[in-house]
Amino acid sequence: MDIRDKLKANAEPLLQPGEELQAVFRAQTVYPYLGPISALLILVGSAVYRVVVVTDRRILMCRGDRVTMAPIHEVLAEVPRQTMMGPAHGLWYRTDSLGDRLYINRSFHAEVAAADAAI
């Protein structure tokens, strides 16, 4: 089971009856290439990981786990489904469209594109 399958499985309990999951991806709130500063921020808790769950009705921003990639701990915010997140580009794409500044790794850019295309 790869990370995308784990994220989807962990997002299922958040769905309302009849709601369709369109995309799930990981993001983080601190730019990852700050070297020792980034490592320190992770240790003191300033670097926070998010799981973005996109459905046909809404976008949920959830608190993720610091160690493993797939757990979803709580829903922090709900954003209207019409919100565009991309187009994602580069190694770490920065977006402010979901309320918080998020950095999304290139490995999840296809999910961002799919979510935007489904609007």
N, CA and C of each residue as an Amber inpcrd file, in Angstrom:
protein
   357
   0.8480000  -1.1780000   0.0000000   0.0000000   0.0000000   0.0000000
   0.8930000   1.2400000   0.0000000   0.7470000   2.0950000  -1.0070000
   1.5900000   3.2860000  -1.0490000   0.9510000   4.4150000  -0.2440000
   1.6490000   5.5520000  -0.1650000   1.2060000   6.6600000   0.6790000
  -0.1420000   7.2170000   0.2400000  -0.4080000   7.2430000  -1.0470000
  -1.6880000   7.7660000  -1.5290000  -2.8560000   6.8950000  -1.0720000
  -2.6610000   5.5850000  -1.0980000  -3.7060000   4.6710000  -0.6260000
  -3.9470000   4.8430000   0.8710000  -2.8700000   5.0180000   1.6380000
  -3.0120000   5.2240000   3.0850000  -3.7280000   6.5360000   3.3860000
  -3.3730000   7.5850000   2.6490000  -4.0380000   8.8740000   2.8510000
  -5.5290000   8.7730000   2.5340000  -5.8700000   8.1060000   1.4410000
  -7.2780000   7.9420000   1.0660000  -8.0420000   7.1570000   2.1240000
  -7.4440000   6.0730000   2.6050000  -8.0960000   5.2570000   3.6310000
  -8.3150000   6.0580000   4.9180000  -7.3480000   6.8860000   5.2960000
  -7.4730000   7.6860000   6.5120000  -8.4370000   8.8560000   6.3380000
  -8.6810000   9.2730000   5.1050000  -9.6020000  10.3810000   4.8480000
 -11.0590000   9.9280000   4.7860000 -11.2990000   8.6680000   4.5240000
 -12.6700000   8.1500000   4.3790000 -13.5870000   8.4970000   5.5560000
 -13.1480000   8.3720000   6.8190000 -14.0560000   8.6930000   7.9340000
 -14.4790000  10.1680000   7.9880000 -13.7770000  11.0480000   7.2980000
 -14.1060000  12.4740000   7.3060000 -15.2120000  12.8340000   6.3340000
 -15.5400000  11.9230000   5.4370000 -16.5160000  12.2080000   4.3940000
 -17.9410000  12.1720000   4.9270000 -18.7600000  13.0730000   4.3850000
 -20.1770000  13.0740000   4.7000000 -20.8570000  12.0130000   3.8340000
 -22.0620000  11.5720000   4.2190000 -22.7590000  10.5860000   3.3930000
 -22.9450000  11.0900000   1.9560000 -22.5590000  10.2740000   0.9960000
 -22.6880000  10.6120000  -0.4090000 -21.5800000  11.4930000  -0.9650000
 -20.6600000  11.9090000  -0.1260000 -19.5690000  12.7790000  -0.5770000
 -18.4940000  11.9350000  -1.2660000 -17.9570000  12.4570000  -2.3600000
 -16.9650000  11.7280000  -3.1560000 -15.5690000  12.3210000  -2.9570000
 -14.6160000  11.4730000  -2.6300000 -13.2260000  11.8860000  -2.4640000
 -12.6030000  12.0890000  -3.8390000 -12.0120000  13.2740000  -4.0740000
 -11.3960000  13.5670000  -5.3620000  -9.8760000  13.5520000  -5.3050000
  -9.2930000  14.0140000  -4.2030000  -7.8320000  14.0400000  -4.0790000
  -7.4480000  14.1660000  -2.6070000  -6.3010000  13.6150000  -2.2710000
  -5.7270000  13.7570000  -0.9330000  -4.2310000  13.9200000  -1.1160000
  -3.6500000  14.8950000  -0.4230000  -2.1990000  15.0650000  -0.5240000
  -1.6390000  15.7010000   0.7380000  -0.3260000  15.5680000   0.8830000
   0.3950000  16.1210000   2.0350000   0.9850000  17.4720000   1.6860000
   1.1100000  18.3100000   2.6960000   1.7640000  19.6040000   2.5550000
   2.4200000  19.9260000   3.8890000   3.2350000  20.9590000   3.9100000
   3.8200000  21.4020000   5.1690000   3.8350000  22.9150000   5.2250000
   3.9320000  23.4510000   6.4470000   3.7930000  24.8900000   6.6440000
   5.1190000  25.6340000   6.6580000   6.2240000  24.9230000   6.6450000
   7.5540000  25.5410000   6.6470000   8.3030000  25.0750000   5.4120000
   8.9800000  26.0170000   4.7400000   9.7700000  25.6430000   3.5630000
  10.8080000  24.6090000   3.9870000  10.8830000  23.4770000   3.3050000
  11.6860000  22.3490000   3.7710000  13.1910000  22.4990000   3.6330000
  13.6830000  23.4450000   2.8550000  15.1210000  23.5150000   2.6400000
  15.7690000  24.6860000   3.3510000  15.5780000  24.7360000   4.6430000
  16.2500000  25.7400000   5.4510000  17.3970000  25.1300000   6.2430000
  17.7390000  23.8830000   5.9280000  18.8520000  23.1980000   6.5850000
  18.6040000  23.0250000   8.0710000  19.5770000  23.4080000   8.9040000
  19.4570000  23.2210000  10.3470000  18.2810000  23.9840000  10.9550000
  17.9230000  25.1200000  10.3660000  16.7920000  25.8830000  10.8820000
  15.5090000  25.0790000  10.7370000  15.3400000  24.4250000   9.5920000
  14.1570000  23.6040000   9.3540000  14.0860000  22.4480000  10.3510000
  15.2160000  21.8040000  10.5910000  15.2460000  20.6960000  11.5630000
  14.8620000  21.1900000  12.9560000  15.3310000  22.3570000  13.3280000
  15.0060000  22.9220000  14.6340000  13.5140000  23.2530000  14.7290000
  12.9490000  23.8110000  13.6610000  11.5290000  24.1400000  13.6610000
  10.6690000  22.8960000  13.7920000  11.1010000  21.8090000  13.1700000
  10.3620000  20.5490000  13.2860000  10.4010000  20.0580000  14.7320000
  11.5690000  20.1450000  15.3600000  11.7040000  19.6710000  16.7350000
  10.8830000  20.4910000  17.7180000  10.8380000  21.8000000  17.5470000
  10.0970000  22.6330000  18.4940000   8.6230000  22.7380000  18.1430000
   8.2300000  22.1810000  17.0260000   6.8200000  22.1120000  16.6950000
   6.2980000  23.2080000  15.7910000   7.1660000  24.0660000  15.2830000
   6.6970000  25.1220000  14.3940000   6.4200000  24.6070000  12.9890000
   7.1370000  23.5880000  12.5760000   6.8920000  22.9970000  11.2600000
   5.7590000  21.9970000  11.4120000   4.6590000  22.2920000  10.7720000
   3.4800000  21.4780000  10.9380000   3.1110000  20.8630000   9.5930000
   2.7130000  19.6160000   9.6350000   2.3180000  18.9100000   8.4300000
   0.8040000  18.9150000   8.3090000   0.3390000  19.0720000   7.0870000
  -1.0840000  19.1010000   6.7940000  -1.4300000  18.0010000   5.7950000
  -2.6400000  17.5240000   5.9010000  -3.2080000  16.6310000   4.8960000
  -4.4000000  17.3740000   4.3140000  -4.3890000  17.5870000   3.0080000
  -5.4680000  18.2940000   2.3310000  -6.3700000  17.2460000   1.6870000
  -7.6430000  17.2730000   2.0630000  -8.6320000  16.3200000   1.5660000
  -9.6050000  17.0990000   0.6820000  -9.6610000  16.7230000  -0.5920000
 -10.5190000  17.4110000  -1.5580000 -11.6720000  16.4810000  -1.9270000
 -12.8870000  16.9790000  -1.7430000 -14.0620000  16.2020000  -2.1050000
 -14.8470000  16.9680000  -3.1630000 -15.9740000  16.4090000  -3.5800000
 -16.8110000  17.0990000  -4.5580000 -17.5710000  18.2700000  -3.9440000
 -17.5660000  18.4030000  -2.6050000 -18.3140000  19.4660000  -1.9290000
 -17.4430000  20.4940000  -1.2170000 -16.2540000  20.0940000  -0.7810000
 -15.4370000  20.9730000   0.0670000 -13.9830000  20.5470000   0.0530000
 -13.1450000  21.4010000   0.6270000 -11.7310000  21.0840000   0.8320000
 -11.4780000  21.1570000   2.3240000 -10.9220000  20.0930000   2.8830000
 -10.6130000  20.0420000   4.3040000  -9.1100000  20.1430000   4.4980000
  -8.6910000  20.9900000   5.4230000  -7.2900000  21.0400000   5.8020000
  -7.1940000  20.3920000   7.1790000  -6.4070000  19.3220000   7.2420000
  -6.3170000  18.5180000   8.4520000  -4.8970000  18.5300000   9.0110000
  -4.8140000  18.3170000  10.3110000  -3.5040000  18.2210000  10.9550000
  -2.9320000  16.8350000  10.6920000  -1.7110000  16.7990000  10.1920000
  -1.0310000  15.5390000   9.9240000  -0.0650000  15.1760000  11.0410000
   0.6000000  14.0660000  10.8780000   1.5480000  13.5620000  11.8570000
   2.9550000  14.0440000  11.5160000   3.7840000  14.2670000  12.5100000
   5.1560000  14.7340000  12.2700000   6.0940000  13.6250000  11.8200000
   5.7890000  12.4040000  12.1890000   6.7170000  11.3140000  11.9170000
   6.3170000  10.5190000  10.6800000   5.1070000   9.9950000  10.6780000
   4.6500000   9.2180000   9.5300000   3.7970000  10.1000000   8.6400000
   3.5990000   9.6960000   7.4160000   2.9700000  10.5870000   6.4480000
   1.4510000  10.4850000   6.3690000   0.8690000   9.3970000   6.7680000
  -0.5360000   9.1730000   6.4460000  -1.5610000   9.5560000   7.5190000
  -1.2710000   9.5330000   8.8100000  -2.3410000   9.7890000   9.7730000
  -2.9750000  11.1760000   9.6360000  -4.2720000  11.2350000   9.9060000
  -5.0110000  12.4860000   9.9250000  -5.5860000  12.6200000  11.3280000
  -5.1790000  13.6770000  12.0370000  -5.5660000  13.7990000  13.4360000
  -6.8340000  14.6100000  13.6740000  -7.0170000  15.7080000  12.9590000
  -8.2150000  16.5180000  13.1530000  -8.3940000  17.4630000  11.9720000
  -9.6250000  17.8840000  11.7690000  -9.9190000  18.8640000  10.7240000
  -9.6930000  20.2480000  11.3180000  -8.8270000  21.0320000  10.6680000
  -8.5090000  22.3760000  11.1450000  -9.3230000  23.4550000  10.4490000
  -9.6230000  23.2350000   9.1830000 -10.3620000  24.2410000   8.4220000
 -11.1030000  23.5860000   7.2710000 -12.1760000  24.2390000   6.8670000
 -12.9440000  23.8130000   5.7020000 -12.9910000  24.9920000   4.7340000
 -12.6300000  24.7290000   3.4950000 -12.5270000  25.7690000   2.4650000
 -13.5490000  25.4510000   1.3790000 -14.1450000  26.4740000   0.7550000
 -15.0920000  26.2060000  -0.3340000 -14.4420000  25.4150000  -1.4690000
 -15.2110000  24.5590000  -2.0920000 -14.6910000  23.6790000  -3.1400000
 -14.2260000  24.4450000  -4.3720000 -14.7330000  25.6270000  -4.6090000
 -14.3550000  26.3950000  -5.7880000 -12.9260000  26.9420000  -5.7060000
 -12.2710000  26.8040000  -4.5720000 -10.9300000  27.3490000  -4.3770000
  -9.9220000  26.6410000  -5.2750000  -9.2160000  27.4200000  -6.0850000
  -8.1460000  26.8830000  -6.9340000  -6.8530000  26.8510000  -6.1240000
  -6.1020000  25.7650000  -6.2230000  -4.8560000  25.6290000  -5.4780000
  -3.6240000  25.7740000  -6.3510000  -3.7420000  25.5780000  -7.6440000
  -2.5840000  25.5510000  -8.5310000  -2.6340000  26.6400000  -9.5600000
  -1.8740000  26.5000000 -10.6130000  -1.1180000  25.3200000 -11.0380000
   0.1840000  25.1660000 -10.2570000   0.4220000  23.9540000  -9.7880000
   1.6190000  23.6480000  -9.0060000   2.8170000  23.5050000  -9.9330000
   3.9660000  24.0080000  -9.4780000   5.1960000  23.9350000 -10.2720000
   6.3900000  23.9280000  -9.3240000   7.5280000  23.5130000  -9.8330000
   8.7540000  23.4870000  -9.0390000   8.8150000  22.3040000  -8.0980000
   9.9020000  22.2090000  -7.3580000  10.0780000  21.1080000  -6.4160000
   9.1190000  21.2380000  -5.2370000   9.0150000  22.4340000  -4.6740000
   8.0850000  22.7140000  -3.5740000   7.2110000  23.8930000  -3.9910000
   5.9550000  23.6300000  -4.2790000   5.0230000  24.6740000  -4.7020000
   4.4260000  25.3430000  -3.4720000   4.4610000  26.6740000  -3.4430000
   3.8950000  27.4300000  -2.3290000   2.5200000  27.9530000  -2.7220000
   1.5430000  27.7470000  -1.8270000   0.2020000  28.2780000  -2.0440000
  -0.3330000  28.8640000  -0.7440000  -1.0640000  29.9510000  -0.8790000
  -1.7380000  30.5800000   0.2610000  -3.2600000  30.4840000   0.1050000
  -3.7170000  29.7760000  -0.8920000  -5.1370000  29.7580000  -1.2300000
  -6.0130000  29.0170000  -0.2240000  -5.4230000  28.1960000   0.6380000
  -6.2210000  27.4240000   1.5920000  -6.2430000  28.0360000   2.9920000
  -5.7710000  29.2680000   3.1030000  -5.7740000  29.9320000   4.4020000
  -4.3900000  30.0050000   5.0150000  -3.7150000  28.8950000   5.1350000
  -2.3420000  28.8450000   5.6240000  -1.3920000  28.8260000   4.4390000
  -0.1650000  29.2700000   4.6540000   0.8660000  29.1040000   3.6200000
   1.2980000  27.6480000   3.6610000   1.1730000  26.9830000   2.5240000
   1.5270000  25.5710000   2.4300000   2.5680000  25.3650000   1.3450000
   3.4350000  24.3830000   1.5730000   4.4160000  23.9540000   0.5860000
   4.0760000  22.5290000   0.2130000   3.8700000  22.2940000  -1.0870000
   3.4530000  20.9860000  -1.5850000   4.5660000  20.4210000  -2.4480000
   5.0310000  19.2320000  -2.0980000   6.1110000  18.5820000  -2.8190000
   5.6620000  18.1660000  -4.2160000   6.6230000  18.1220000  -5.1240000
   6.3590000  17.7500000  -6.5210000   5.6380000  16.4080000  -6.6410000
   5.8720000  15.4980000  -5.7120000   5.2360000  14.1820000  -5.7990000
   3.7100000  14.2580000  -5.6730000   3.1800000  15.3870000  -5.1670000
   1.7300000  15.5480000  -5.0320000   1.1500000  16.5830000  -5.9960000
   1.9470000  17.0840000  -6.9350000   1.4480000  18.0860000  -7.8830000
   0.3450000  17.5340000  -8.7770000   0.3900000  16.2560000  -9.0910000
  -0.6620000  15.6550000  -9.9230000  -2.0020000  15.6780000  -9.1980000
  -1.9960000  15.4930000  -7.8960000  -3.2480000  15.5560000  -7.1140000
  -3.8060000  16.9790000  -7.0970000  -2.9290000  17.9740000  -6.9810000
  -3.3730000  19.3750000  -7.0290000  -4.0050000  19.6670000  -8.3900000
  -3.3600000  19.2330000  -9.4620000  -3.8910000  19.4580000 -10.8210000
  -5.2450000  18.7530000 -10.9990000  -5.3640000  17.5340000 -10.5020000
  -6.6280000  16.7890000 -10.6150000  -7.7420000  17.4770000  -9.8340000
  -7.4190000  17.9740000  -8.6520000  -8.4260000  18.6640000  -7.8320000
  -8.8810000  19.9520000  -8.5260000  -7.9580000  20.7090000  -9.0760000
  -8.3280000  21.9380000  -9.7800000  -9.1340000  21.6370000 -11.0380000
  -8.7940000  20.5850000 -11.7360000  -9.4960000  20.2200000 -12.9660000
 -10.9270000  19.7600000 -12.6910000 -11.1830000  19.2480000 -11.4950000
 -12.5080000  18.7230000 -11.1630000 -13.5060000  19.8130000 -10.7700000
 -13.0530000  21.0530000 -10.6570000 -13.9560000  22.1420000 -10.2580000
 -14.9860000  22.3780000 -11.3510000
